[in-house]
Amino acid sequence: MYKKILLATDGSEHSRRAAEHAIAMAKCTGGSKIEIVYVIDDDNAKSDVLQNWNKADLGDKRKDRIKFAEQQAKEAEVPYEIKTLHGEPGHAIVEYTNKNNMDVVVIGSRGLNVLQELVLGSVSHKVAKMANCPVLIVK
């Protein structure tokens, strides 16, 4: 049913549960592939660099945020690919989803940045409103 599954992840607990659902969906349909997407928010990139002045530490921090989803996909023997995007997370995910004709997006209901969610609106809400495919929002 869903061959091209986009999993948006940021390392939060909600995105971990989203990864479990995306993997379960992929296992139900032969030939499915998950694209694990992590978005580097340009607004937060400067503060990340200042807080993690050692480039290796910054790269490790970002890799840790996708490690769970990657590990789960490997263990489940589900084909996956990792994509790193840049920009405002909601718009970057929607643009990538629509441009690549994804069949479904699986995303956590809340990410790591609760303050941004309160001020600017939820990333998952933006994706659900603007994506051209079904969106599964996982609590």
C-alpha positions as CSV (number, residue, x, y, z in Angstrom):
1,M,0.0,0.0,0.0
2,Y,2.7,2.5,1.1
3,K,5.9,2.0,-0.8
4,K,7.6,5.4,-0.2
5,I,7.4,6.2,3.5
6,L,8.9,9.4,4.8
7,L,9.8,9.2,8.5
8,A,10.5,12.7,10.0
9,T,12.7,12.4,13.1
10,D,14.4,14.7,15.5
11,G,15.3,12.2,18.3
12,S,12.4,13.1,20.5
13,E,10.3,10.4,22.2
14,H,7.4,11.1,19.9
15,S,9.6,10.6,16.8
16,R,10.9,7.3,18.3
17,R,7.3,6.0,18.4
18,A,6.8,7.4,14.9
19,A,9.8,5.3,13.7
20,E,8.2,2.1,15.2
21,H,5.0,2.8,13.3
22,A,6.8,3.6,10.0
23,I,8.7,0.4,10.3
24,A,5.6,-1.6,11.0
25,M,3.9,0.0,7.9
26,A,6.9,-0.9,5.7
27,K,6.9,-4.5,6.9
28,C,3.3,-4.8,5.8
29,T,4.0,-4.0,2.2
30,G,6.7,-5.7,0.2
31,G,9.1,-3.4,-1.6
32,S,8.5,-0.5,0.8
33,K,11.3,1.9,1.6
34,I,11.6,4.4,4.4
35,E,13.3,7.7,4.0
36,I,14.5,8.9,7.4
37,V,14.5,12.7,7.2
38,Y,16.2,15.0,9.7
39,V,16.0,18.7,9.2
40,I,18.7,21.1,10.4
41,D,16.8,24.3,11.3
42,D,18.9,27.2,10.0
43,D,17.6,29.4,12.8
44,N,19.0,27.0,15.4
45,A,22.2,26.0,13.5
46,K,24.2,29.0,14.7
47,S,23.4,28.3,18.3
48,D,24.2,24.6,17.8
49,V,27.6,25.6,16.4
50,L,28.3,28.0,19.3
51,Q,27.3,25.4,21.9
52,N,29.2,22.6,20.2
53,W,32.3,24.4,18.9
54,N,34.0,21.1,18.1
55,K,32.6,20.0,14.7
56,A,32.8,16.3,15.6
57,D,30.6,16.9,18.7
58,L,28.0,18.7,16.6
59,G,28.0,15.9,14.0
60,D,27.7,13.3,16.7
61,K,24.8,15.2,18.3
62,R,22.9,15.2,15.0
63,K,23.7,11.6,14.3
64,D,22.4,10.6,17.7
65,R,19.0,12.1,16.8
66,I,18.5,9.7,13.9
67,K,20.4,6.7,15.5
68,F,17.2,5.1,17.0
69,A,15.3,5.1,13.7
70,E,18.3,3.8,11.7
71,Q,18.9,1.1,14.2
72,Q,15.3,0.0,14.3
73,A,15.1,-0.1,10.5
74,K,18.3,-2.2,10.3
75,E,17.0,-4.7,12.9
76,A,13.7,-5.0,11.1
77,E,15.5,-5.5,7.8
78,V,13.5,-2.7,6.2
79,P,15.2,-0.8,3.4
80,Y,15.9,2.8,4.4
81,E,17.8,5.9,3.3
82,I,18.8,8.9,5.5
83,K,18.2,12.4,4.2
84,T,19.4,15.6,5.9
85,L,17.4,18.7,4.9
86,H,18.0,22.4,5.8
87,G,15.5,25.1,6.6
88,E,12.3,25.5,8.7
89,P,11.4,21.9,9.5
90,G,7.7,22.0,8.6
91,H,8.3,23.5,5.2
92,A,11.4,21.5,4.4
93,I,9.5,18.2,5.1
94,V,6.5,19.2,3.0
95,E,8.7,20.4,0.1
96,Y,10.7,17.1,0.1
97,T,7.5,15.0,0.5
98,N,5.7,16.7,-2.4
99,K,8.7,16.9,-4.7
100,N,9.5,13.2,-4.2
101,N,5.9,11.9,-4.4
102,M,6.0,10.2,-1.0
103,D,3.0,7.8,-0.3
104,V,2.8,8.7,3.4
105,V,4.6,10.8,6.1
106,V,5.0,9.5,9.6
107,I,5.8,12.1,12.1
108,G,5.7,12.5,15.9
109,S,3.1,14.9,17.4
110,R,5.8,16.8,19.3
111,G,9.5,17.4,18.8
112,L,12.4,18.4,20.9
113,N,11.6,22.2,20.8
114,V,8.4,22.7,22.8
115,L,8.8,26.5,23.0
116,Q,9.0,26.8,19.2
117,E,5.9,24.6,18.9
118,L,4.0,26.9,21.2
119,V,5.1,30.1,19.4
120,L,5.1,29.1,15.8
121,G,2.8,26.1,15.6
122,S,3.4,22.5,15.4
123,V,5.7,21.0,12.7
124,S,3.4,18.0,12.5
125,H,0.4,20.3,12.0
126,K,2.1,22.2,9.2
127,V,3.0,18.9,7.5
128,A,-0.5,17.6,7.8
129,K,-2.0,20.7,6.3
130,M,0.4,21.1,3.4
131,A,1.5,17.6,2.3
132,N,0.0,16.1,-0.8
133,C,-0.2,12.6,0.8
134,P,-1.6,11.1,4.0
135,V,0.2,12.0,7.2
136,L,0.3,9.8,10.3
137,I,0.9,11.9,13.4
138,V,2.1,9.6,16.3
139,K,1.7,10.5,20.0
